Amino acid sequence: MKQRILYIIILIFTFFGIQAQTDSLVKAIYIDNFFSADSSQIILGDYIAEKQLFDYAENCGYNYLILYGLSAVPLGNNPEAVNALRSFVRRAHEDYHIKLGCIGQSSEFFKRIHNKYQSLEIVDSVERLDSYNLEFEFWKSYHSGIYNGYYCENYLEPNGYSCDSIGAFEFAMDELDKIDSLAHLLSDASVFEKPSFVNTEIYIGWINEYHAEVLAGKVSQNKLDRILGAVYKPALADGSLNLYHFFHQTERLEFLGLQDVSINFLPIFAVKENHGNHLGDWLDTIGSIPLVWEHYNGKFIEDTSSYLSSIKLQGYAWYNYSQMPLCFETLGNNEWLQGPEGDLVADSIYSYQVQDYGNADRFYWELPRGVVFADSLRWSSEAKLIFSPSFHVGDTVVVRAANRCHISERQYFPNQTNGLIYRNPKMIRNVFYKNGEINILIENTVLEKLSYQIFNLNGQLIKSGSTFNERIKFQRKSGLNLIRLRINGNYESFIF
């Protein structure tokens, strides 16, 4: 059978990875060190630190910042603090089109924010915060000590709730009602010349069916606008992700989805987390932030469970800012993929490399049916690929350039001809090394004259000739690791 010529070329295009802020996808990040009374790492009021935060968010595509530390800002008795917050919020809204939320453990925090900032006459509507986020971990085990310690002493016992998970959940739900009432005050046009619509959110970990039922009730009563759920999970040992299909994650979505109420949901991914359930190490070595959302959203779309029709996946959130990886502005310049061109032979190994791609330091390879890796990894700049006969015309190999914060569009190796990969009949009986020579024993039962050519991995001819014998000998070359033997027009390859 005559073999066809198959040319594979790839062109990598620059992809900036920053979507327009008008994109409806919510891309949130938790901001630690925003303000602390006893910390030198304070963002609020430090123009350079504020600009670094805004530039980071703009460059990486975040459009929603969730702020820690507002409870420590001296609002009410410090006009400079109020003005600093006004300036920060205005710049976020007007210059960067970024929304802002604040975090509190009880309604008392949000009451203070309302009375001493949000409702002040000097605070214009464009200077108001956009959302209130309740963070009270009612699902924690009793054995964690959180209920008979901090929670009990500061929230549960003083307000008449039992110091256990039941009391914690009752407290959180009652506080949620109060927080939502505070948010609705700002939308009263009879009170405010320019009213504001502030969302009410809650952060959750692992919940049960009763929790889901009550939360869904809050949604149906318009007391809860969005739920943010922790998806804290490290990468698997082989570098792949499993952020969707694990028990607590899918169970939580099922509990919420079965309530027959449309629920807005954001998964939260962690770059660092106290118990090691984070993606920081993965991001520092082979991972990319955009790939995390692609993975989770892709699995969500593939999931055919009927209850998911009630879950509206609005976007994602990352925890947290100070530990996020450095974000480059772009991936770099256009470059060509380099590799051998010519005959594609079944079960042969072909090497392709992407070189000098600016700020990209990792590459993701996606292989079709009939193509597998040979002693290489899917995130390295070089891919050694084995093509089998099931690789057909029109199938494509895909590569994407990336760094920790950006990932390119998918780029393809198109099959440019109508040829098929041809599997050759078995020609080699044995290969061995002896006395400085490689010995190839070939099948030549009829002892006809055989012409042969031997190539290395890069397609360079090493030796050619013809023989009536069943053995071909040649000197081993330094660095030689792949041999392509062509006998009477048919190829067979082996590693030596």
N, C-alpha and C positions, 0 to 999 in steps of 0.2 A: 504493500500500500504506500502510495506516495504521501509524504508528510507535507503539510502546508506550513507556511511561515506565519508566525504569530508575533505581532509587535505590541509591546505594552509600554505605554508612556504615561507619565503622570505630571501634572502641573499643579503646584500648590499656590493658591491665591491667599493674599492677606485678608484676614477677617478680624475686624476690630472687636467683636464680641460685646459691644455696648448697644443695647436696643434703645430706641427712643423712649423718653420718659412718658410718652403718651400711651405706651403699651399698657394694657389693662392688667397684665400679670403683676401681682404683688411680690416684690423682691425686698424682703426685710432683713435687717441685721440688728442684733442687740448691741447697745453701746454701753460698755462699762467705763468706769472712770470719768463719766460725764461731769460729775461733781461729787466731791467728798470733803467733809470739813477738816479731815486730818491727812489729806493726801496731797502730794506735790504733783501727781499726775491728774490734773484737772483740765477738762476741755473747755467748759463754759467760761467765757470771759477771756480766754487766751486766743487771740485772733489767728495766730499761726496754727495752733492745734485745731481750731474750728475749721480753718481752710483745708488742712490736711484731711480731716474727716470728710468734708464735702467733696473734695477732689477724689478721695478714695471711693466714696459712694458713687459718684458720677462715672468714674472710670470703670468700676466693676458692675455698674448697672443697678445698684440698689435704689429703690424709690420710697423706702419706708424705714425710718430709724426709730427704734424702741429704746427709750432712754432710762437708764438706771440713775439713781442718785438725786433726783429732784427733791426728795424729802429733806436733804441736807442744805439745799439752797436757802439762804436767809431772806425769804420773801416776807414782805410786811414791814420789816424794820430796816430794810436796806434798799433804798431806791436804785443803787447801782446794780444790785443783783437782778432786780426786776427789769431794768433796762437792758442788761446783758442778755437775759432770756428773750426779751422782745426782739432784740437785734438778731439773735441766733435763729429764732423761729421765722422771722421775716426773710432772712437770707435763704433759709432752707426752701421756703415756699416760692419766693420770687425769682431767685437766681438759679436754683437747682431743681425746682419742681418736685421737692421731696416732702412727704408727709411725716409727721412726728407723733409718737405716742409716748406715754409715761407709765411707769410701773409702780404699783402700790400693793400692800398686803391687806389693806382694809379701806373702808369708806372714809375714815378719818383723814387719810393721806389725800384722797381726791377732794374732800371737802376743803382742806387747806389750799390745794391748788386752785379750786374754784373761787374761794373767797379772796385769796391774796394774789391771784394772778389772772385767771381766765375771765373773771367778771369785772375787773378794774376798768374804769372809764378810759384810762390812758392806753389800754391794750386794744388795738384795732383787731378786727376779725381776721386779718391776714397774719396776726401775731399770736393767734390762739393755737393750742395743741389740738391735734386731730383725733386722738383716741385715748381711752383710759383702759389699761390692761391690768386685770386682777391676777396676782401671782400668789396664791395661797395653796400649799401642797397638801390638800386634804386626803389624797390617796396614799400617803406614806404609811408604812407599817407602824403599828404601835411600838414595836420593838426598836424602832429607830430612835426613840427618845424624844422625837420632836413634839409629841403631844403633852407629855408630862414635864417638858422643859420649856423651851422658848414659846411655843404656841400656847401652851396652857397658861403660863404666867402672864403673857402680854395680851392675849386675845380671847381665849376660850373661857377660862374661869372668871375673869372680871365681867364678862358679858352673859354669864349664866349658862354656858354650853359645857357639855361633858368633855373631859380631856381625853378624847379618843377619836378615831377616824369618823365615827358617826357625828360627833359634835363638831368636828372640823368641817365636814361637808355642809352641815346645817348652817354654820357660821358663814362659810364662803358664799352660799346661795343667798342668804339674807343680805350680805354685804353687796353682792352683785345687784340686787334690787336697788339698794341705796345709791350705788355708783351710777346706775343707769338713770335714776331720777336726777342726779346732779348733771349728767350729760345733757338731758333733755331741757334743763333750764336755759341753756345757751341757745336753744333753737326758738325761744319765745320772742316773736317779732314785736310784741307789745312791751317788752323789757329792753331788748337790744335793737338799736337802729340797724345794725348789720348782724343778724343772727348767725350762729355757727352750728353745724351738724357734727357732733362728736360721737364716734363709734365706741361701743362697749365690747371689750374682749376678755377672754380668760385663757390662761395657760393651764394645760392639763398634762398629766403623765398617763398612768394606767387607770382605767375606770371600769366599773361594773355596769350591769344592765340598769340598775336603779339610778346611778349617776347619769347615765345617758338619757334616761327618761326625763329626769328633772331638768337637765341642760337643754334638751329639746323643747321642753315646756317654756323655758326662758326665751328661746329663739322664737317660738310661735307667739309669745306675748310681746315681741319686739323689745325685750330687755337684754338680749345678747346678740351682737352682730357677727361675731367671729370667734372661732375656737382655734387655738394654736396648740398642737400636740407634739411632744418630744419624740423624735425618732433618733435616739442616741444609740449608735451602733458602729463598731469599727468595721473596717474592710475585712474580707476573708483572707486566709493565709496566702492564697494565690493572687491577691491584688484585686479581685472582683468584688462587687458590692451586693449586699442583700439587705436593703433598707426597707423593703416593702413586705415580702412574704416571710414574716416571722410572727409567732403566735400573738403576742400582745398588740402588735401593730394592726394586723388584720382584724383581730377580735374587737379592738376599739372602734374601728371604722364600721364593723358590723353592728355593734351596739348602737352607734349613733345613726347609722343608715336605716335601721329597722324602725325608727320612731316616726317615719313618714312625714318628716319635716325637712325642708331644704336647709342644709347646714353648710355655712362657709367655713372652710378648713385650711389651715396652713401647717404643713409639717415643719418641724424645727430640726436642723442638722447641727451637730456640734463639732467645732474645730478642736476644742479641748473640753474635757469634762472630768470631774474628780475621780470617777471610778474606772477610767480608761475606755469608756464607751464613746469614743470620738474618732474623727477622721483626720486628726492632725498629722500623725505619722504618715498616713497614706498620701496626704496632700504634699508633704515635704519630700516624698520620694517619687511616686508615679502618678498621683491623682490630680484631678482638675475640678475646681468648684462647679462649673457649669455641668459637668458630667453627672454630678450627684442628683441635680434636679431632673436631668434627662432620664436617668435611671428610674427614679421614683415615679415620675409622671408617666413614663412609658409602661411601667408595671401596672400603674393605676388604670391606664387606658386598656391594657390587655385583660385586666380582671373583668370577667363577665358576670360577677355576682350582682343579682338584681338590686340589692340594697344600696349599691353605690350610686344609683340614680338620685338618691337624696343627698349625696355628698358633692358639694361644689368645691373642687380643688382650685383655690384662688391664686396660689403661688407657693412661696416657701419663705423660711426665715433661717438665719444662721446665728449661732451663739459661739463666741462673741467677738467684738471688734478688736480688742487689744491683742488677741492671739491669732487673728486672721493672717494669712500669708501676704507678703508683699505683692502688689498687683502692678504688672507692667501695663503701659498704655496701649501697646499693640503687640502682636505676635512677631512682626518683623517683615522682611522683604520676600518677594516671590522667588522661589527656587524650583529647580527641576529635580525630580527623582532620578537617581543614577542607578543603573543596573544593566545586566546583559540583555541584549535583544537577539532574536533569532528563533530557531526551532524550540518549541516547548515539548519536552519529552516526559511522558508519564513517569512518575516516581523519581524524577530528577529533582535536585535542589537548586533553586535560583535565589540569588541575593539581591535585594533592593535597598538602597540607602537614601535618606533625605538629609542633605547637608546644608550647613550655614543658614538655618532658618531663623535668623534674628533672635528674638526672645523666647522662642519655643525650645523647651528642654525635654519634651516627651511627645510620643506619637502613639495614636491609637489605631490599630489595624483591625479591620472587620473583613472576615474572609467568607466567601460563598461556599456552597457545597462543592466538594471536590478539591479544596485547597486547605492545607494545614501548615502549621508552623513546624520547622525543623530546627531544633536546638536554638530557638530564639524566643523572645518575649513580645507580647502584643503591644507593649508601651515603649519599646526602644526605637531608635532612629533607623535601625537596620532590621529588615525582616528576611529570614531565610524561609522560603516557601516551597512546599512540595505540591505539584499539580497532578491530579489523577485524571483518568479518562472521563469521569463524571463532570469535569469542568467543561462547560459548553460555551459556544459563541453567545455573547450577550451577558454572561455572568461577569461580575466585576469584583475586584479587590479594592477595598476602601481604606484610605489613611486620613487621619486628622491630626494636624499639628496642635500642640497645646503647651501651656505652662499651668501653674497652679490656679490662675485666675481667668484664663481665656482659653477657648478652644475654637479651632477653625471649623468652617463648613466641611462637609464630607467631600473628599476629592477621590476620583475614581481612576482605576487602571482599565481603560476600555479595551476590549478585544477588537482589534482593527480589521481582521480578516474573517473569512467564512470557514476557516480551518477548524478541525477538531484535534484534540490531543489524542495521539495514537499510542496504545500500549503495545510494545514490541514483544515478540516471542522470546522465551527464555533462551539466552545465548551463553551466559556465564555459568560454569559449573563450580568454580572455586577460585578464590584469590588468596595468595599468601606471600609473605615476605621472607626472602632467603638470600644470604650473602650479598646484601646491599641492593638486591633487585626485587621489584614487584613482579610476581608471576601470575598471569591470568590464564586459567584453564578454560577453554571455550568448547562449546558443543560443535563438533565437526565430524559427525558420524560417517559422512560420505567422503570425507577428505577432499573436498573441493577447495579451490583457491579462494581465500577470503581476503578482501581488502579491509583495512581498519584505519581508524583515526582516533587519537586519544587527546582529549581536551581537559583543561582545568576548569575551575569554577567560573572564571571570567571569560570562558569561551576561547582561550588561547590554545593553539595547537601545540601539543607536547611531542607527539610522535605519530608517524604514519607509515604505512607499508602494506605488505601482503604476505600471506603465509599459507602453506598446506598443513602446518602443524596444529596441534590442539593447544599449544602454549605460546603466549606472547610475553616477552620479557622486556623490562626497561628499568633504568635507574630511577630510584625515588628522588624527587626534587624537594628542596627545602620548603616547608610550609604547605606542601600539597595535601589537601584533605578531601578533595572530591575529584573523581575521575569520570568522564563521560566517554564511553567507548562506542564507536560507530563501526559496525561490521556490515558490509554489503548494503549500506544505506539505512540500516536499522540501528537504533540507539539503545544502550543500556547504561545506567549510571550506578556508581557505588561509592561509598566513603572509605578512604584508606588513610 
